[in-house]
Amino acid sequence: MYRVTAYFKNHKVTQTFHDLYDAIDWRDIADANYPKDVKFEKGVFSMREWIYNCWNVVMDHERNPLSAIPDFSTRHMIMQVLAWMWCIVFGIIVSSIYAGVVSAVIHVLLLGAIAVTVATFETAKRKPGVFNLNTKYHTPSRARHMWWNGNKIALDPNDRGGEHE
């Protein structure tokens, strides 16, 4: 087994291969993207790493064959349909369609929550101004007459005021 790790400025990318020539090919591809360093290791790796890599080959949308589809939301929808299919199959295997339905509902809730979280994080990273909700207000309360501890607070006369004007 061979492991190739490419270290870039902000992240690292690691791939594990059984075939030497696949590992060499991937190392050359990584070198073409100008990493800081490329590490090539030969050896026997733990069962945990093997299971993790097998999981990613199926479940990671950037490593499985669905990565050829350019639209992320389409890939996510296809993964959802596949998850439902497997829920139904396992439900039938245990001789209960209800187990399949319960499993499908749990998958929809879990994967939907993950998708909303990822979308929120991506929006915060790419467009943080979307979450700034105070940009459209001229005064904190939008009221024309504000009183604090029995004293009237003078507001800007050019302010449009609030909904009660």
QUILIN-V946026 format. One record per pair of residues at least 12 apart in sequence whose C-alpha atoms are under 7 Angstrom apart, sorted by the first residue. I is the first residue (numbers start at 1). GAP is how many residues later the second one is. If there is no record, write none. Layout:
BEGIN
i	gap
I	GAP
I	GAP
END
This chain:
BEGIN
i	gap
1	16
1	17
1	41
1	42
1	43
2	14
2	15
2	16
2	18
2	21
2	39
2	40
2	41
3	12
3	13
3	14
3	37
3	38
3	39
4	12
4	19
4	23
4	35
4	36
4	37
5	33
5	34
5	35
6	24
6	29
6	31
6	32
6	33
7	28
7	29
7	30
7	31
8	27
8	28
9	27
84	20
87	13
87	16
87	17
88	12
88	13
138	21
142	19
142	20
143	18
143	19
144	17
144	18
END
